[in-house]
Amino acid sequence: MSGAKTGNTTSVAGVEQHHCSIPLSKLIFDEEMKNAAIDALRNERFVMGESVFKFEEEFARYCGTEYAVSTSSGTDALHLSLRALGIGNKTDVVTTPLSFVATANAIIHAGAVPIFADIDMGTYNIDPNQISEKITRRTKAVMPVHLYGHPAYMESIMEIARTRGIKVVEDACQAHGAEYKGLKVGAIGDAACFSFYPSKNMTVCGDGGMVVTNDEKVAATVAKLRDCGRETKHVHGAVGYTARLNTVNAAIGRVQLTRLDGWNERRRSNAKLYHYLLSDLDGVVRPPLEDSEHKPVFHLYVIRAERRDKLKEWLEKEGIQCGIHYPVTIPMQPVYQKTFGFAKGKYPKSELVSETCLSLPMHPHLKREDIKYVCEKIHEFY
Ligand SMILES: Cc1ncc(COP(=O)(O)O)c(C=O)c1O
């Protein structure tokens, strides 16, 4: 089996480049999406066309929320929902150190301060016990991330938030369609945010985002802020932003949304096969599968591996593209160290994951033979 898959290596400007035949992820763009895009370009306004509002309606229905408001990115969705909930002005928002940097950037964009609470090693999501310890009188919100598509412990988080009188904004940018205790993520917090960046479980084939909420006022405020603060054509009630989703992207998003459940099912089935084929390896810790409370969507399939960097190098030489999500925790990013004075050792669990995690190929069109090949190569390495 191995011969056909081997990746070749070339040297570009002295740097070794591996050409992988099993990619980490794959964007799906088919005829129906292309036709929807062309149709929108030909027949609708480029900005705030009909597809934008239809996409919002359909996305809200999918999540089981009253409202959905699209934005130009997941980062904007997070930023504007915090603003709409009245969070900013040097208040604190508790979040996880292990996420894409945009999670914490959005808190700073809103004028608040990110306070990090370390993760739980079973799911790599924020640990509710750590959240409680970080809440002070300045804390106005918690922003859990459903990392890698695995739902965070929302029941405990909501209970802490309600008891302490603070808001919850779910960062669901990696978790379209995931469920927690039978509810779609996004339908649990005061607001929730999604990204449609091309690598996500569904995309608009460009940048894009969505805020979902059951709070009419929050939805109306996000809708105003994303559109220059506009209340009516020439009346601006807030200092807003140009953060709208383009019509052509919304048209593609509508088609992608109809495929999401099928794609997520295939991701879960891929994860089950990985789980089974990697079960006898001492050097590998596998991510949690679905259980009675958590229905993940495996945006990424992330293992923790002994000699991670060597394993990555070996797999890439064998034609298997891998990723690291994330090699640097948010507090250890240079700008966060410089701004807030964070030093190594403060969030040991997140740091341990960043030093050992490895994302294996995961997408709906990954073949079972490909997964078997990846696992064979991991076995060979150890
Ligand atoms: C967890 C998380 N939060 C926020 C974002 C930001 O989304 P966007 O890239 O659409 O701004 C991303 C996307 O990469 C993400 O993965």
The ligand as an ORCA input file, in Angstrom:
! r2SCAN-3c Opt
* xyz 0 1
  C     -11.538     29.078     17.468
  C     -11.543     30.182     16.471
  N     -11.945     31.399     16.848
  C     -11.988     32.425     15.991
  C     -11.615     32.277     14.671
  C     -11.636     33.463     13.768
  O     -12.392     33.282     12.627
  P     -12.048     34.091     11.279
  O     -10.770     33.527     10.756
  O     -13.208     33.819     10.388
  O     -11.929     35.517     11.647
  C     -11.198     31.029     14.229
  C     -10.856     30.815     12.817
  O      -9.863     30.512     12.352
  C     -11.136     29.951     15.145
  O     -10.706     28.745     14.769
*
